[in-house]
Amino acid sequence: MTALVTGASGGLGRGVARALAVAGHDVAVHYRGDADGAAAAVAEVEAAGGRAVALHADLDVALDDPSGLDARCADLLDRCEAALGPPDVVVLNAFPQHHVAWDDLDAAAWDAYHRAGLRPTAVLLRQAAARMGAGGAAVLVGSIEGLRAMPTHAPYAVAKAALHHLVGAAATELGPRGVRVVGVAPGLVERDGLEAAWPEGVARYRAASALGRPVTADEVATTIAFLTSADASGITGTTVTVDAGWSAGPGW
């Protein structure tokens, strides 16, 4: 079995790559800029018993160059197939995230999120699914901000909400081929230095979540590994929230 994980050089993507290796997959580790993180992910996959390859690709292609994005996605999939075989699992995790003040949200700011986030996710999903046989699975990594946005995160939240809807739309299109599409919406994910850098935000999250804490990258990753497994063969077209119960709160 072969999996392709995009944005796999960071904490969550690296955890997903490791969890899929534990589940028996060879893993293609996609990265855009962090070669050291990708190398670490490769090492973790290999330590878990899988084969691995790091694949660089920049999928942030100008909006007026649609054929360029098609070509880069096809090239990424070609290199994955050449190294490890055609992927039966694709986890689309790569996505921009940064603060943008409301008064700065001009057309260019909105286009940047579409160009670097939702657009390559949708194009790569279509191309990957076309290469999968029955039993293939794609996971789109959304966010609880697709349910409720934070201030200064409007374009990110709107793009993630669209991604959640893409899960259902793609599942409907691909179901007759035997390909499943599921989403995961993580809450605040713990990482080294998070509480020191953002103590008030972590405190608010602890107060708002049913379990009184953020989630870990491993908790999200093992959920993804389950959703791509045969044990989840009846699950498609839905987004699973992994947020320590944040979304269960009243919100007021």
C-alpha positions, -999 to 999 in steps of 0.1 A, spaced: 0 0 0 12 35 -8 2 68 6 9 104 -4 8 130 23 10 167 13 26 192 37 43 163 55 73 182 68 55 199 97 42 184 129 8 172 119 18 160 84 48 142 99 25 125 124 2 114 96 30 99 76 42 80 107 7 67 115 2 55 80 35 37 80 25 20 113 -7 9 94 14 -7 67 18 20 41 48 32 22 47 70 23 56 97 -2 63 128 19 55 160 0 70 193 11 73 228 -3 101 245 17 112 225 47 136 199 34 149 191 69 114 184 81 107 162 51 139 142 58 128 138 94 94 125 82 111 100 59 132 88 88 101 83 110 83 64 82 113 41 78 117 36 115 80 24 115 88 -2 89 77 16 57 95 28 26 96 65 21 105 92 -3 106 130 0 90 148 -29 94 186 -33 66 204 -51 54 240 -51 17 239 -59 12 277 -54 7 285 -91 -6 317 -106 -43 319 -111 -38 327 -148 -17 296 -153 -42 267 -147 -22 243 -170 9 249 -148 -10 236 -117 -23 206 -136 12 198 -147 28 202 -113 1 179 -97 6 153 -123 44 154 -119 40 150 -81 18 119 -86 41 105 -113 71 108 -90 52 91 -62 42 63 -85 77 58 -98 92 56 -63 66 37 -44 38 27 -67 4 44 -73 -11 58 -41 -42 41 -28 -44 68 0 -39 105 -4 -39 129 26 -42 165 15 -28 184 44 -9 213 28 -27 246 33 -16 282 41 -24 297 74 -16 333 85 -34 363 100 -50 389 77 -67 419 92 -102 424 78 -93 459 65 -65 443 45 -87 417 28 -85 430 -8 -88 408 -39 -52 398 -38 -54 385 -2 -85 364 -10 -68 351 -42 -37 341 -23 -57 316 -2 -76 303 -32 -44 299 -52 -23 283 -26 -49 263 -6 -83 253 -20 -73 253 -56 -43 229 -55 -62 207 -30 -91 203 -54 -69 197 -85 -47 172 -67 -77 154 -53 -92 149 -88 -60 138 -103 -52 113 -75 -86 98 -75 -84 92 -113 -54 69 -106 -70 50 -77 -89 18 -80 -119 7 -59 -109 9 -23 -89 41 -26 -93 68 0 -86 105 1 -86 126 33 -89 164 33 -75 181 64 -100 208 73 -102 228 105 -126 237 132 -123 272 118 -143 260 89 -171 258 115 -164 290 134 -138 316 125 -113 334 147 -107 371 141 -81 378 114 -86 343 100 -115 351 76 -99 338 44 -85 307 60 -118 299 77 -138 305 45 -114 283 25 -116 255 51 -154 256 51 -153 252 13 -129 223 17 -154 206 41 -181 209 14 -157 196 -12 -155 164 9 -192 157 3 -192 168 -33 -162 147 -42 -175 117 -23 -207 118 -43 -188 120 -76 -163 93 -67 -185 68 -48 -196 49 -79 -159 42 -86 -154 28 -51 -132 57 -39 -140 72 -5 -134 109 4 -134 119 41 -124 150 60 -109 157 94 -113 190 112 -86 193 139 -89 217 168 -60 235 183 -31 211 180 -4 210 206 32 217 195 64 226 213 63 262 226 27 268 218 16 276 253 45 298 260 40 317 227 2 320 231 -8 315 267 -41 334 265 -52 314 234 -44 281 249 -62 291 281 -93 300 262 -92 267 243 -89 247 275 -119 266 289 -140 260 258 -132 223 251 -150 195 268 -118 177 277 -101 209 288 -71 207 265 -59 209 229 -55 178 208 -22 162 198 -9 156 163 -9 119 170 -46 120 179 -54 136 146 -30 113 127 -44 81 141 -79 92 132 -68 97 96 -51 63 96 -84 47 108 -104 66 82 -82 53 54 -83 17 66 -106 -11 56 -123 -8 91 -138 25 79 -149 12 45 -185 25 50 -174 61 59 -174 87 31 -186 122 24 -183 134 60 -158 154 81 -148 141 115 -140 167 141 -110 160 163 -110 189 188 -113 175 224 -149 185 224 -145 222 215 -174 220 190 -196 204 216 -197 236 236 -226 261 233 -204 288 218 -220 316 238 
